[in-house]
Amino acid sequence: YDMIGWAKLLARSGIAALVWDGRGAGRSSGDAATVTAESREAEVQAALDLMSTCRDLGPVGLLSYSAGGWITPDVAAERDDVAFVVALVGPAQSLADQQGHVTTAFMRASGESFTEAEYAEAFAYQRATVELAQTGRTWSAFEQINAPAREARWAAHALIPDSPDLEDLDYFRRRIGFDAPAWDRVRVPVLAVYGEADLIVPPQNNVPRLRAALAGNADATVLVIPGADHTLARPAGLAGEGEWPHRFYRPWTRSPAVLEGLVEWLRERFVSGD
């Protein structure tokens, strides 16, 4: 996800922001195929080390989007130089649980009628695909659960791999360590923003877990934006035909509660009025 837009927003509001190309992207070295939870965390640690050398900065915090929410809370819990954490549509559960809930969210959004047993079955299947990938199991182990899944009424809404080389399985393999984030150990101010209509990080599954984990945090704000999806824009904001870049979201369909709310939240806590 391109974070430069958020960085520009903050900069226009007088808040300095550091954003960088991910491994193997833009001018960054390395190979995107080697990205792991550990490498992402190392990048964030390095960015904080760099910011610590800038003497004219005020409090320094972390802002992440989507999968970055598995990384930033853990880093903030380990360091004493992180002043705040902002998580935009960040998961509050493990990758395995997350993928299970993505499948059930697609099922609920389809308009079809499923039993609670079918929801539970689909969740368990999708969770198992992640666990099999992350434990390096052979393809035969996948096929043992794939065969009955293909016959299930919910099959069209699940990710059922037809090859061990499926890109999604590689993503799961490289995300070992994407466990439930350490929100319960974060004591600095937290702003977490979700989209009500998000099917990728469903708020109905993540918000209760996050609130419970942040129960001991004296300054935690959790917002759910009405009608917003995983981009924090309203689905009606889709424009164009076909695939990206011909079909895209118009950013101005985002609620002011996202853009203005983020800046206001930071200003109230960390920007001097002088």
Secondary structure, DSSP 8 states (H G I E B T S, - for coil): ---HHHHHHHHHTT--------TTSTT--S-GGG--HHHHHHHHHHHHHHHTT-TT-----EEEEGGGGGTHHHHHHH-SS---EEEES--SS-HHHHHHHHHHHHHHHT-----HHHHHHHHHHHHHHHHHHHTT--HHHHHHHHHHHHHSTTGGGS---SSTT-HHHHHHHHTTT--S--GGG--S-EEEEEETT-SSS-HHHHHHHHHHHTTT-SSEEEEEETT--TTSB-GGGEEESSSTTTEEE-GGGB-HHHHHHHHHHHHHHH----
